[in-house]
Amino acid sequence: MIPTANVIPSHTAPFTVRVATGGAPDVDAIGVPVPAGGPVNEVLGVDATTLFQTGFNAKIGAALTLPKAPVTVVATGVGAADSLDEAGLRNAAAAFAGATPTSRRLAFHLGQLPGLDVAAAAAAVVEGILLARYHFDLRTTPAASLPVEELVLVVDGADASAAEAGAERGRVTARATMLARDLATAPAGMLTATRMAEVAVSLGAEFGFNVDVFDKDALVELGCGGLLGVNKGSVEPPRMVVMHYTPEGSPTGHLGLVGKGIMYDSGGISLKPGDLSHSQMKNDMTGAADILGAMTTLAALGCIAEVTAYLMCTDNMPSGSAMQLGDVLVTRGGKTVEVLNTDAEGRLVMSDALVLAAEAGVDAIVDIATLTGACLRTFGTEIAGVMGNNEHILGQVEAAAAATDEPVWRLPLPASLRADLDSDIADIKNIGGVNAGSITAGLFLQEFVAGKPWAHIDIAGTAQAPSSSRWIPRGPTAFGTRLLAELAIRFQPPASD
């Protein structure tokens, strides 16, 4: 039996990030960025003509290992210098990390990158390298790629202070993303709702946010019928985890976050097919994992908004006691929901939290969930869907997505489709027709926000990468962790539309 003691190995694995301004760092491999057309850093030991005669192409993603004892030196393409941005540099740094899979101690030269803010560039490099080399490994044999233990950024002396600030920001956001990936990758038998709550309590004590855990009895008292209904078929008890971050001084606003925490989704009575996608359903709590990861960054990144977050955690299992088709659930606040598909369970657990967030008086609510297969079919695995009722909070989500290279695309919420959710016996049913599944799911969630400014991020496609690309290894991605951290740091109370 695999022990459950540590379901966040990336958090406990030691790694350091530092800045150096001179000399040759004592590392295993050095990445040297090469823009298209040069110039070529002398560290490579070859001139531009010789380098490009090897067939090296300086496009982003290109990496050429040069024989130079005792340290591996890698020419790393960054494309045209005048169009290089943080996203491109992050991708280039990831390519360097991929070219040195067994080197645990790495350095990267940040010189000769004009036009980029030094702090932003440093953060991007740290994120690209650390996230590209992420591993969650339960094998007894060594992996072909090893995690990074030390990363040194080499800069000009005048840039050292800015580089140190950026490197620390990149370390914080990369660590948070790896933590969320750990949670989404951990098998459901290792990471139950109870264990998820325990992890949150531990991280709250470490990173400066308060955590309250609500067990089944407390959820009954609160009237959280959505979460309790989904949990009916499980032998594992549910948990609602409420996290609260308060900045020093007067907060600039109060942001509410809601995360779907389905620890494993069998589909319930509406059983999923026994294919590969079913085996990935341990990641159906990625929304909750993203929020927990983001919460660990707020104090370190100087977030000046108040943040209250709700993780709605249970698995969704078939059994003799499971929720049945045709059941009617009474959610927090009294709204009744007719259940016509037990595999549309994420919206049920989130409904209770949306009501609680609105009752808490937040200025805006943002929820994140692996909610609909329709969103995967629409946008694929690299773009998340976003929808909501307020232009200002939607704009803030889109700005955070652009800043972190975690792209979103907006979907409408036409009132005409609300009729698809009409029930003959309850206030609303939990699924619409065969069309516009992502939109009708959003319309369902909108029913519970009491008119508060609200945005919904559907990460059903982006939560799982089918193959490695850039700084995203195959498997659970934790897409949304960095986006939510950026959103919280930038958050301003939205005006009413």
N, C-alpha and C positions, 0 to 999 in steps of 0.2 A: 504494500500500500504506500503510495506517495504521500509524504507528510504535508499537511496544510499549513504548517507553521509560517512559511514565508511565501506568500503569493505575489510579492512585489520584489523579486530579486534584483531588479535594476536599481531600486532605491537603496538597497543595502550594499551593492557592489561599489567598491571604492573607485573613483576616478577624479582626476584633478585637471583643471584648466588654468593656464597662466600665460602671461605675456613676457616676451624677452625682447630686448632692444639691441642686442649685439652678440657676436660670437656664434659658434656652432652649437646648437642645443644637443644635449645628450639624449637622442631618440633613436628609434629604429628606422623611421622613414620620414622624408620631408617632401611636402607638396609645394610646387612652385608654379604659380599661375602664369600662363602664357597667353597674351591677347593675340588675336588674329593680326598678322603682319609684324609682330614683335612689339617692343623690344624683349630680349631674352635675359633673364636674371643670370648673373655670373655663377650663381649657386649651382645651376645645371651643369656647368663645366663644358658646355658646347656653345657655339655661336648660332645665330638664327639660321644661317644657311645650312649648317650641318644638321640642325634639328629638323628643319622642314624637308631635307633630303631623305630623311628616314621614312617619310610618308606621314609624319605627324600632322594632324589637322587640328587647329586650335579652337575648333568649335566646342561649345559647352558639352560636357560629357566625355570628351576625349582625354585619355590618360596614357602616357608612355613612360614606362619604367626604364631608367638609364643605369647602366652598370657603373657604380661609383662606390668603392669600398671606403669605410665600413658601413655607411648609411645608404639605404635605398633612397634614390632621388627620383621623383615622379614629375614630369612635365604635365601640367593640368590645364587644358584648354578653357578659356573663359569667353571666347567669342570676340566680337568687335568691342573694343574698349569703350567707344562712345555710346553703346547701347546696353552695357552691362548694368544690371540692377541687382538688388539683394536676392531675388528669387533665382536668378541665373548663377550668382556666386554660390548660393546654397547648393544648387545642383552640381556645380563644378567641384565643390568641396566633397560632396557625396561620391563623385566619381573617383576622386583621389582615395577616399576611404575604401572604396570597393576594389581599387587596384592594389591595395596593401592589406589583404584580409587577415593575415596572421601577425601583423605588426601591432603591438599593443601601445607603443609609445610613438606618437605622431607629432610632427610640426608642420605649420603651414605659413608661408610667407605672405604677408598682407601688403607688401610694397608694390609699387608700379600698378596701382589700381586707381587712377585719377578719376574724379567725378563721383566717387562713392563716399558717403559719410563713414568715417572710420568705425564709429561705434556700431552702426547698423551692419557694416561689413563683417565686423568681428562676430557679432551675434549670429549672422547668417552662416558663417563658416563653422562655428561651434555646433549649431543645430544640424547642419548638413552632415558633418562627420559623425557626430554621436548618434544621430538617428539612423543613418545609413548602416551603421554597424550594430544596431540593436539585435539582441537575442533573448529569447525565453526558451531555455533548453532543458529538457528532462531526460536527454539521452545519456547513456553511460559511457559513450565514446566521444572523443573530442570533436567539436564542430569544425567545419572547413573555414569558418570565419569567426574571429574572436572579438569580444568587446574591447573598446578603447579604455586604457587605464590612465593615460596621461596625454594631454594635448597642449602644445605650446604654439602660441601665435607670435610670429616674428614681425616686428614693426619698427619704423623709424622712432627714434627717441621722442620726437615732438608729439607723436601720436599715442604714446604709451597710456596716458591717463584715459583717453577716450576709448582705446582698445580694451583696456581692463574693464571699463564699465560695460561695454558691449559684450565682451566675453562672458562676464558674469550673468548678464541678461540671457544670453544664449544657453549658458549652463542651466539656469533655472527653468527655462521653457523646455529645453530638451529633456531634462530630468522629469519634469511633469508629464511630458508626452510618453516617455518610456514607462513611467509608473502606470499611466492609463493603458498603455499597450499590455503591460503585465496583467492587469486586471481583466482585460478583454480576452487575453490568450489563455489564462488559467482555466483548466478544465472545470466544468460546473461542479464536479465532486469535490474539488479543492476550494472553490469560492462560492459558498452559499450566501444567501441574503444575510444570515447572521454573521458570517465571516466578513462580508463587505462592510457591515456596520462597525465591526471591531477595527478593521483597517482605518476607517474614517475617523474613529475616535483617536486612534494612535497618531494619525497624521495631523489632526486638529491640534493636539497638544504640542506637536513638533513645529507646526507652521503658523500658529497664531490665529486659529479660528475656533469658535465654539461648536460643539456637536451635541445634538440631542437625538437619542434613538427611541423610536416608538415601536413597541412590540405589538403582538396581535391584540391583546386586551386594550391597549391604548388606542389602537386603530379602530376597534369596535366603538370605544367611547367617543372618538372623533367622528364617527359615521363615515369612514373611508371605505364605502362599499365597493368601489371599483377595484382597489388593491386587494381587498378581502375576497371578492368574487373570483379573481384570477387565481388566488392562492388556494382555493377550495380543494383542488385535486392533489395538492402537494403534501408530502410528509415533512417538508422543511417549512418552518414558520416564516411569515413575511416580516419585513422591516421597512419603516420609513426613517430615513436619515435626514435630519434638518441641520444644515451647517450655516453659521452666521459669522461673517467677517465685518468688523467695525474698524475703520481707519482712525488714526490719531487725528484729533481736531474735528471740525465740523465736516461731515460727508457732503459731497457734491450732489448726491442723489442716492436712491435706493433701488438696486437692481435685483429682480427675482429670477432665479434659474431653476428649471425643472428638468430632471433627467429620467429617462426610461431605464429601469434596472431589472429587466427580465433576465435572470441569471442563466436560465436555459429555457428555450422555447420549443417544446414539442408540438405546439399547436393546440394542445388540449384535446378535447373530443374531436375537434376539426383537425385531425392529426396530419402533420406535414408528411410529404413523401420521403422515403428512406434514401435520399440522394446526398450528394456532397453538401448542398446548402443546409440540409438538416444538421449535419455534423458541425457546421460552423455556428450553430445557434447558441453556443457558449458566449458568443460576442454580442448577444442581443441586449446586453447591459452596457454597451459602449457609451451611450449618452450619459449614463450615470458615472461611468469611469472618466469620461472627458471632464465632467464638472468637478469631480473630486480632484483630478489632476490640476485643473485650472485653479482651484481654491488654494493649492499649495504654493502658488506663485504670487498671490496678491500682496502679502506683506513685503516680500523681497523686492517686488517691482514697484512698491510705493503706491498701490492703488488707493485713491482718495474717495471712492464711492463705497457705500455700504452694500454688502451683497448677502442675500439670503438664498440658500439653495436647498432643493428637495430632491432626494434620491428615492425612487419608489421601487423597492426591491422584492422580488419573489421569482420563483420559477413558474412555468405554465405547464402542468402535467395532466395526463389523462388518468383517471382512476374512478372508483365507484362513488367518490364524493365530489368529483370534478364539476365545475360549472357546465351547464347543459344549454344546448340551443333552445331558445325560447325563454330562458330565465330572464327575470327583470331585476337589475341591481339598483339600489338606492345609493347614490354617490354623496360625497360631502356636499352639504347645502340642500339636499333633498331631491335633486333632479333624478328622474328615473330613466334607466337605459335598458332597452330590450337587446339581448345578446343573440345575434343571428349567425355569428361566426366566432368561435372561441379563439381563433388564430388572429383576430383583430383585438388583441389584448393590451397592447402597449398604450393605446388611447384610453383604455379603461383605468389603468393604474395612474396615468398622468392626470386624469380628470380631477381626482381628489386633490392633487398637489396644486393644480392651477387655481382651484377655488381657495385653497389655503394661502397661496401667494397673494391673491387678490385681497383676501381678508387681512393680510399682514400690512397692507398699505404701501406696497412697493410702487415705484414710479413706472416700471415697465417689467414685463415678463418675457423671458426668452426660454423656450424649451428646445430640447435636442433629443432625437430618438432615431433608432433604426426602425422606422415606422412602416414603410410600405414597399413591397416589391415593385409597385408601379413606378416609384421614384428611381429605382435601379434601372428599370426598363427605359425610362425617359432620358436619364442623364448618364447612365453608365457608372463607372467606378471612380471617376475623378472629380465629379461635380456634385455637390449636394443641392437639394431643393430648399428654397426658403419661401415662406409666405407669411402674411400677417395682416393686421388691421390698422397699422399706423406707419406712415411714410418715414417718420423720423427714426423710429427704432429699426425699421428695415434698412434704412440708409446706414445706421451705425453698424449693423451686422455685416452689410456688404463692404463697408470700409475696413472692418477688422478682417474679413475674409481676404480682401485684396492685399492687405499689409502682411498677412501670414502665408500667402500662397496656398490657402485652403478655399478654393473657389466655390461660390454658391450661385445659383440662378433662380430668379424669382418666378413663382407661379401665382396666378390670380386666385382669388376666392370669390367667384361670382355667386351672388345670393340666389340666383336661379337654381343652382344645384343643391341648395339646402333641402329641397323637397325630397331628394333621394334618401335622406336620413329620417324621414317621417315614419313613425311607428303607429300601428293600429291601437296599441295598448299602453305605450309609455311616452315619455317626453321626446325620446330620440332613440334610434337604433344604432348599433355600433358599427354598421357597415352600409355603404351605399350600393349602387349598381355595379355592373361589370366595367364601366368606363370611369375615367377621371379619379382613380382610387387615391392618389396622393392628395388631390384637392378636396375630396369629400372627407378624408381623414383630417385635413386641416380645418374644414368647416365644423367637424365634430368637436375638435379641441377648442375652437373659438367660442363655443357655447358655454364654456366654463370660466372664461377670463373676466366676466362682469364688465366688459367694455374697457378694461385696462389696455394701454398700449402693449402690443404683444407681437412676437415673431416666433415662428416655428421652423426649426431646421431639421430636415429629413435626411439622415445620413445612412439610409439603408444600403445605398450603393457604395459609398466611400469608406464605410467602416472596415471593409475587408478587401485587401489587394490580392488579385489572382496571381500576380507575379511581381517580382521586385522591379522598382523603377525609381530613379533619382534617389531620394533619401527615405524612400518607403519600401521596406522589405516585404516580401510576401507574407500575408496573414493580416491579423488585426492591425489597424493603422493608427488608432486614436485620433483620426481626423476630427477636428473640433476643439481639441484641448487648447492649442495655441490661439485659435480663433476666439474662444471664450475668454481667455486671459487678456487678450488685446481688447476685446469688447469691454470688459470690466474696467480696465485701466483708462479707456477713453470715454467711459459712459457719462452721458449727460441726460437728465430727465427730458423725455421728448415732449414737445408741444402737442396739443390735441390737433388732429387733422380736421 
